[in-house]
Amino acid sequence: MVKRFDISVVGELNADLILYGLPSTLEPEREHLATDSVITLGSSSAIFAHNLSFLGSRVGFSSCIGSDPLGKFCVDRLRESGVDVSGVRTLPDETTGVTVILPLARQRQILTYLGTTSQLQFAHLDLNYLRNASHFHLSSFFLLRALRPAIPELFAQMKQFGLTTSFDTNDDPEDLWADDLKSVLKHVDIFLPNEREACKLTGKDNVQAALDDLSLLVPIVVIKCGPKGAMARRGKDRFHLPSLSVQPVDTVGAGDSFNAGFLHKFLLRANLEDCLGYGNLVAALSTTCAGGTEAFRDRQHRESFLQAASSRTRGTP
């Protein structure tokens, strides 16, 4: 039976407002002026789905939005990328979430209003829609507050339907990293945290130890290490590939873009090393324009970057 999608995605859906050119230190009770701003598609799940679709995968997306212009903006951006959005539910009289990102010189500040993200429930999901894919992916475990208790069962059902699965927790705003997360990992084939998330989840103070612990729970563990590249473990096999050298506009959505590149190649049955390399390549592309998706919307820029840089993605086990 031919599946409708290569991958079904469940997660949050909101916009990003990014303010550039702010002072490196923000003083209380002062008005600080930005030199530029961008309103673009945000949220880990949506950035992932949007960019994956532009890479050529067939993507079905499930989430919820409010009945407001911001929600329409987000859905329109996904639709323009080729993502099927018939799994997105509109909640009447509710407000779509928004994230304000301040890329300061010393560190990036991220401020989020969850809006409808926290209201997505299991009842909003169409399991027949989700199962009509080869693979299932979920992002932002800690932000999906209403759905969170049902996420282990959701993954279990996707596995029963014969889908392979992947999972990216993203950050825990409460910094608790509760044990219910591990009940999800029992049903996950590919786990895609970043370095900080992997260490927080395992309680380890170095990424290699975290990788070893997580590999006991999940068949394939991939850890994103920012400018240090990415590493992976499958059984006894270990891989590490350095990141590509680019001059970034910002790094918003780079991890989600890595996920898109990695899973695009995984769905094409590439070997693990090539999946890592393509993930690094797609992550680098995402940093060349403002926000997590703008670099993918320009077809000429996207294709020329990927072609020019593709020879630089290979590494050694």
Residue pairs with C-beta under 8 A, 6 or more apart in sequence:
3 132
3 133
3 134
4 58
4 60
4 84
4 132
4 133
5 58
5 59
5 60
5 84
5 132
5 133
5 134
6 57
6 58
6 59
6 133
6 134
6 135
6 267
7 52
7 57
7 58
7 59
7 60
7 133
7 134
7 135
7 136
7 137
7 263
7 267
8 59
8 60
8 61
8 62
8 87
8 129
8 130
8 131
8 132
8 133
8 135
8 136
8 137
8 158
8 163
9 45
9 48
9 49
9 52
9 59
9 60
9 61
9 62
9 136
9 137
9 138
9 139
10 45
10 62
10 63
10 120
10 125
10 130
10 136
10 137
10 138
10 147
10 154
11 43
11 44
11 45
11 46
11 48
11 63
11 138
11 139
11 140
11 144
12 43
12 44
12 45
12 46
12 63
12 97
12 114
12 117
12 120
12 139
12 140
12 143
12 144
13 43
13 45
13 46
13 61
13 63
13 64
13 65
13 71
13 74
13 75
13 78
13 88
13 96
13 97
13 116
13 117
14 42
14 43
14 46
14 70
14 74
14 96
14 97
14 98
14 99
14 112
14 115
14 117
15 39
15 40
15 41
15 42
15 70
15 73
15 74
15 96
15 97
15 98
15 99
16 38
16 39
16 40
16 41
16 42
16 43
16 98
16 99
16 100
16 101
16 252
16 291
16 292
17 37
17 38
17 39
17 98
17 99
17 100
17 101
18 37
18 38
18 39
18 40
18 100
18 101
18 102
18 103
18 250
18 252
18 290
18 291
19 34
19 36
19 37
19 100
19 101
19 102
19 103
20 34
20 35
20 36
20 37
20 38
20 103
20 250
20 290
21 33
21 34
21 35
21 36
22 32
22 33
22 34
22 102
22 103
22 104
23 32
23 104
24 104
24 105
24 106
26 32
26 102
26 104
38 290
38 291
38 294
39 73
40 77
40 290
40 291
40 292
40 293
40 294
41 47
41 50
41 73
41 74
41 77
41 78
41 291
41 292
41 293
42 74
42 98
42 99
42 252
42 253
42 291
42 292
43 74
43 97
43 99
43 117
43 140
44 139
44 140
44 168
44 170
44 253
44 255
44 256
45 61
45 63
45 137
45 138
45 139
45 140
45 256
46 61
46 63
46 74
46 77
46 78
47 253
47 256
47 257
47 292
47 293
48 137
48 139
48 168
48 256
48 257
48 259
48 260
49 59
49 61
49 78
49 81
49 83
50 77
50 78
50 81
50 83
50 293
50 296
51 81
51 253
51 256
51 257
51 260
51 261
51 282
51 286
51 292
51 293
51 296
52 59
52 260
52 263
52 264
53 59
53 78
53 81
53 82
53 83
54 81
54 82
54 296
54 297
54 302
55 260
55 261
55 264
55 282
56 264
57 263
57 264
57 267
58 84
59 82
59 83
59 84
60 83
60 84
60 86
60 87
60 129
60 130
60 132
60 133
61 78
61 83
61 84
61 85
61 87
61 88
62 87
62 88
62 124
62 125
62 126
62 129
62 130
63 87
63 88
63 89
63 117
63 120
64 88
64 89
64 90
64 91
64 116
64 117
64 119
64 120
64 124
65 71
65 72
65 74
65 75
65 88
65 89
65 90
65 91
65 96
65 116
66 90
66 91
66 93
66 94
66 95
66 96
66 115
66 116
67 90
67 91
67 92
67 93
67 94
68 95
68 96
70 95
70 96
70 98
71 90
71 96
71 116
74 96
75 85
75 88
77 293
78 85
78 88
79 85
80 297
81 293
81 296
81 297
86 129
87 125
87 126
87 129
87 130
89 120
89 124
91 116
91 119
94 115
94 116
94 119
95 113
95 115
95 116
96 115
96 116
97 112
97 113
97 114
97 115
97 116
97 117
98 112
98 113
98 115
99 110
99 111
99 112
99 113
100 110
100 111
100 112
101 108
101 109
101 110
101 111
101 250
101 252
102 108
102 109
102 110
102 111
103 250
103 252
108 250
108 251
108 252
112 143
112 173
114 143
114 145
117 140
117 143
117 144
118 143
118 144
118 145
118 146
119 146
120 144
120 146
120 147
121 146
121 147
121 150
122 147
122 150
122 153
122 154
125 154
127 157
130 136
130 158
131 157
131 158
131 161
131 163
133 163
134 163
134 164
134 267
135 163
135 164
135 165
135 166
135 263
135 266
135 267
136 155
136 158
136 163
136 164
136 165
136 166
137 165
137 166
137 167
137 168
137 259
137 263
138 144
138 151
138 154
138 155
138 166
138 167
138 168
139 167
139 168
139 170
139 256
139 259
140 168
140 169
140 170
141 148
141 151
141 167
141 169
141 170
141 181
141 184
142 148
142 169
142 170
142 171
142 172
142 173
142 174
143 170
143 173
144 151
147 154
148 180
149 180
151 184
152 180
152 183
152 184
152 186
152 187
155 165
155 167
155 184
155 187
155 188
156 187
158 165
158 187
159 165
159 187
164 189
164 190
165 187
165 188
165 189
165 190
166 188
166 189
166 190
166 191
166 192
166 259
166 263
167 184
167 185
167 188
167 190
167 191
167 192
168 191
168 192
168 193
168 255
168 256
168 259
169 181
169 193
169 197
169 201
170 197
171 196
171 197
172 200
175 200
177 200
177 201
181 201
182 217
185 191
185 214
185 217
185 218
186 217
188 218
189 218
189 219
189 220
190 218
190 219
190 220
190 221
190 222
190 262
190 263
190 266
191 214
191 217
191 218
191 220
191 221
191 222
192 222
192 224
192 258
192 259
192 262
193 201
193 214
193 223
193 224
194 223
194 224
194 225
194 226
194 255
195 207
195 210
195 223
195 224
195 225
195 226
195 228
198 204
198 207
198 210
198 211
198 214
198 221
198 223
199 205
199 206
199 207
199 210
201 210
201 214
202 209
202 210
202 213
202 214
204 210
204 213
207 223
207 225
207 231
210 223
211 221
211 223
211 231
211 233
211 238
212 233
214 221
214 223
214 233
215 221
215 233
215 234
215 235
219 234
219 235
220 232
220 233
220 234
220 272
221 232
221 233
221 234
222 230
222 231
222 232
222 262
222 276
222 279
223 230
223 231
223 232
224 230
224 255
224 258
224 279
224 283
225 231
225 243
226 243
226 251
226 254
227 243
228 242
228 243
229 240
229 241
229 242
229 243
229 280
230 240
230 241
230 243
230 258
230 276
230 279
230 280
231 238
231 239
231 240
231 241
232 238
232 239
232 240
232 272
232 275
232 276
233 239
234 272
237 272
237 317
238 317
239 272
239 273
239 276
239 315
239 317
240 315
241 273
241 276
241 277
241 280
241 313
241 314
241 315
242 280
242 315
243 280
243 283
243 284
244 280
244 281
244 284
244 309
244 312
244 313
246 284
246 287
246 288
248 287
248 288
249 287
249 288
249 289
249 290
250 287
250 290
250 291
251 287
252 286
252 290
252 291
252 292
253 286
253 291
253 292
253 293
254 283
254 284
254 286
254 287
254 292
255 283
256 286
256 292
257 282
257 283
257 285
257 286
257 292
257 296
258 279
258 280
258 282
258 283
259 279
260 279
260 282
261 275
261 278
261 279
261 280
261 281
261 282
261 283
262 275
262 276
262 278
262 279
262 282
263 275
264 278
264 282
265 274
265 275
265 278
265 279
266 275
270 278
273 314
273 315
273 317
274 313
274 314
276 315
277 313
277 314
277 315
278 313
280 313
281 306
281 309
281 310
281 312
281 313
282 306
284 305
284 309
285 295
285 296
285 302
285 305
285 306
285 309
286 292
286 293
286 295
286 296
287 295
288 295
288 301
288 305
289 295
289 298
289 301
295 301
295 302
295 305
296 302
